[in-house]
């Protein structure tokens, strides 16, 4: 993987404000693997996927090329964290499930898929996914979309287009399965929403380029639209999954 480090700078905020995935996702992944010995979560960030997998597997290997992300990762007795990309040392045909949550678009697809083929068991599963822009209510949705596209839009790395296409056009040379529709939902205050927006790579690249914070351009509108800042609102993200087994 040609590591493009867009996240080490905000690793602490990433661990605090990136959402956790729903139990339904991990129940589904558990249901489609034949064995539950070992899972590999690649591009783990601060470990949200790895922690979700740990109740279902004897061991979870969680890798990320960012040392700062691994330093902030959620600890669990079943999880072994490694600072690595797809070149992590794993035995051939030793993995039941490989996962990549909101990170595949940063990878060299050919190198990663080649490595997955080496480490997956014959009937092992690869599951990758991304999530769309948050949905709260029409006014807040519009403000976030404006921030995403018009304020920090020029600062998104080129690979972001795969997410905007909901991973539908991403290369996926596997015997593909049809996963159920899923959403991620969390109750957040305004502070937590702002913390999440601050984790965006485009937000940090804007700051590096301009020296000021792009959220300043919409903060008053966000406050007005939110109401009482400590009020919790339901925040939703549609999940977009691609799931498959090795081709026969």
HUZI-V505681 format. One line per field, one symbol per residue. burial: I if it has 16 or more other ideal C-beta (glycine too) atoms within 10 Angstrom, else O. A space follows every 50 residues. Layout:
burial=???
This chain:
burial=IOOOOIIIIIIOIIIOIIIOIIOOIIOIIOOOIOOOOIIIIIIIIIIIII IIIIOIIOIIIIIIIIOIIIOIIIOIOOIOIIOIIIOIOIOOOIIIIIII IIIIIIIOOOOIIOIIIOIIIOOIIIIIIIIOOIIIOOOIOOIIOOIIOO IIOOIIOOOIOIIOOIIOOIOIOIOOOOIOOIOIOIOIOIOIIIIIIIII IIIIIIIOOOOOOIIOOIOOOIOOIIOOOOOOIOIIIOIIIIIIIIOO
